[in-house]
Amino acid sequence: MNPKNNLILLLGYFLVLIAVSFLTSRRTKSTSFYLGDRKSPWLLVSIGMIGASLSGVTYLSVPGWVSSIQFKYVQMILGYLVGYAIIALLLLPIYYKHQLTSIYTYLEQRFGKNAYYMGSTYFMISRTIGASFRLFLVANVLHLAIFSSFGLPFPFTVALTLLLIFTYSFVGGIKTIVYTDVMQTIFMLLAVLVSIYYLASALHIPWLSIPKSILESPYGEIFDWDWKSSEFFPKSFLGGVFIAVVMTGLDQDMMQKNLSINTLEKAQKNMFTQIPLFFFANLIFLVLGFLLVLYKKNIGFDTQSLETSDDLFSLFALQHKNWIIASTFFIGLIAAAYSSADSAITALTTSFCVDFLGFERYRETNKVTRRWVHFGFSAVIFFVIILFKQLNNDAVIKQLFTAVGFTYGPLLGAFAFGIFTQKKIYDPFIWHVSIIAIALTVLYHFFMPKLIIGYQAGFEILIFNGMYTYIGLLLLSRYERRRKNKEVISN
């Protein structure tokens, strides 16, 4: 595609987002930014959350991943589905019972201020890293497709992308995000379906024969029973369960959308609706990856500039002479970038304003400060992306989940301890526990393959991290009980 045409598409898409923002932010109160007055339609939230869950990582990485690990990603997807059910049946009733705006307020009610600040801090670190990874991948393609041809540097591409996101999201907040995410989910999935249609036609594979072609090919392997492999089924499945729980159920970004629904029953309906939608969405990305590998092998396209498997889909689409393929891919790419980044920045703003600035009453006088916080997190993500540009050397989706295992683990352990026990802890030491848990997880991840020859640490690091935190909190509860007993004796 011509870079000028790509720029026109980008600006046109942006104008549509601005229009949606204008329509959804009229007559809103300050509280609307955080929870949309708790009037979000549950079905729209469900569709929009699919786009936010997929993001640019899935859009670009998963199709290319098929060439290296076949369909083994399905193992994690099955785990995600169980994780969504746990969120609906276990976590949502707690959040709605306490009428939370920030879900980390639960940790304050259960343990104390330090637990509250720890939860919010680890969320902000996790979401900043995750949003930066996702946006980085998409910004690379946007830069290649538009701005590099004008001689503009990569930082300009990132800055412009974040500025556009800030422009349509800083007023309406979650009320706007719910509607823009629906639009962006539809565009993203439409781009994939159009590409699948073209690839299947070019390869002369009837739609109904695609499943048979996958199963008969070397790429159709789903389950991995090699215990030394990082894709070993129990590790992948359980990793999927707990990644879904922490990246959705313990994540302010995703739960903020859920909590904008007015009743628990509708919020649960949203989560259960996501189970088939999420499975279908990920499955079509894997089908796209399979057809891309076949197309590359049997028909071919220029892959000389292919640095990682993440680039496979973008190289195919941007080089293609069919303008429909290129245009839908590009619109889907923009949708993937905006659907995750806009809600992430909104959630980070909410978490900081509510958890650290104490905007409990959401007064109108807080609006200016909130907008500066919103802009500040956009700037932070900009600098993290530029840093990541210098460090990237692996498939982004693996780096994302690895980082999640280190930073979300303390949240998993703390919420599990709070929900499944009635024990109190010595709150000031919870920071020490979380840091030790992360350090032990890092040791496990980097040194386990050396201790057990041939073993590769996988997504189970999240489970171990949460387990270390849980054990640490159990020890803190014993310390607290002894401390209280001493106080009683001394009095």
Secondary structure as the mmCIF struct_conf table of DSSP 4:
data_model
#
loop_
_struct_conf.conf_type_id
_struct_conf.id
_struct_conf.beg_label_comp_id
_struct_conf.beg_label_asym_id
_struct_conf.beg_label_seq_id
_struct_conf.end_label_comp_id
_struct_conf.end_label_asym_id
_struct_conf.end_label_seq_id
HELX_RH_AL_P HELX_RH_AL_P1 PRO A 3 SER A 25
TURN_TY1_P TURN_TY1_P1 ARG A 26 ARG A 27
TURN_TY1_P TURN_TY1_P2 SER A 30 THR A 31
HELX_RH_AL_P HELX_RH_AL_P2 SER A 32 LEU A 35
HELX_RH_3T_P HELX_RH_3T_P1 GLY A 36 ARG A 38
HELX_RH_AL_P HELX_RH_AL_P3 TRP A 42 ILE A 69
TURN_TY1_P TURN_TY1_P3 GLN A 70 LYS A 72
HELX_RH_AL_P HELX_RH_AL_P4 TYR A 73 ILE A 86
HELX_RH_PI_P HELX_RH_PI_P1 ILE A 87 LEU A 91
HELX_RH_AL_P HELX_RH_AL_P5 LEU A 92 LYS A 97
TURN_TY1_P TURN_TY1_P4 HIS A 98 GLN A 99
BEND BEND1 THR A 101 SER A 102
TURN_TY1_P TURN_TY1_P5 ILE A 103 TYR A 104
HELX_RH_AL_P HELX_RH_AL_P6 THR A 105 ARG A 110
TURN_TY1_P TURN_TY1_P6 PHE A 111 PHE A 111
HELX_RH_AL_P HELX_RH_AL_P7 LYS A 113 ALA A 145
TURN_TY1_P TURN_TY1_P7 ILE A 146 ILE A 146
HELX_RH_3T_P HELX_RH_3T_P2 PHE A 147 PHE A 150
TURN_TY1_P TURN_TY1_P8 GLY A 151 GLY A 151
HELX_RH_AL_P HELX_RH_AL_P8 PHE A 154 SER A 169
TURN_TY1_P TURN_TY1_P9 PHE A 170 GLY A 173
HELX_RH_AL_P HELX_RH_AL_P9 ILE A 174 ALA A 202
TURN_TY1_P TURN_TY1_P10 LEU A 203 HIS A 204
HELX_RH_3T_P HELX_RH_3T_P3 TRP A 207 SER A 209
HELX_RH_AL_P HELX_RH_AL_P10 ILE A 210 GLU A 216
BEND BEND2 SER A 217 SER A 217
TURN_TY1_P TURN_TY1_P11 PRO A 218 TYR A 219
TURN_TY1_P TURN_TY1_P12 TRP A 227 LYS A 228
BEND BEND3 SER A 229 SER A 229
TURN_TY1_P TURN_TY1_P13 SER A 230 GLU A 231
HELX_RH_AL_P HELX_RH_AL_P11 PHE A 233 ALA A 244
HELX_RH_PI_P HELX_RH_PI_P2 VAL A 245 GLY A 249
TURN_TY1_P TURN_TY1_P14 LEU A 250 LEU A 250
HELX_RH_AL_P HELX_RH_AL_P12 GLN A 252 LEU A 259
TURN_TY1_P TURN_TY1_P15 SER A 260 SER A 260
BEND BEND4 ILE A 261 ASN A 262
HELX_RH_AL_P HELX_RH_AL_P13 LEU A 264 ASN A 298
TURN_TY1_P TURN_TY1_P16 ILE A 299 ILE A 299
TURN_TY1_P TURN_TY1_P17 GLN A 304 SER A 305
BEND BEND5 THR A 308 THR A 308
HELX_RH_3T_P HELX_RH_3T_P4 SER A 309 ASP A 311
HELX_RH_AL_P HELX_RH_AL_P14 LEU A 312 GLN A 319
BEND BEND6 LYS A 321 LYS A 321
HELX_RH_AL_P HELX_RH_AL_P15 TRP A 323 SER A 351
HELX_RH_PI_P HELX_RH_PI_P3 PHE A 352 PHE A 356
BEND BEND7 LEU A 357 LEU A 357
BEND BEND8 GLU A 360 ARG A 361
HELX_RH_3T_P HELX_RH_3T_P5 GLU A 364 ASN A 366
HELX_RH_AL_P HELX_RH_AL_P16 LYS A 367 LEU A 391
BEND BEND9 ASP A 394 ASP A 394
HELX_RH_AL_P HELX_RH_AL_P17 VAL A 396 THR A 407
BEND BEND10 TYR A 408 TYR A 408
HELX_RH_AL_P HELX_RH_AL_P18 GLY A 409 PHE A 420
HELX_RH_3T_P HELX_RH_3T_P6 ASP A 427 PHE A 429
HELX_RH_AL_P HELX_RH_AL_P19 ILE A 430 LEU A 451
TURN_TY1_P TURN_TY1_P18 ILE A 452 GLY A 454
TURN_TY1_P TURN_TY1_P19 PHE A 459 GLU A 460
HELX_RH_AL_P HELX_RH_AL_P20 ILE A 461 SER A 490
#
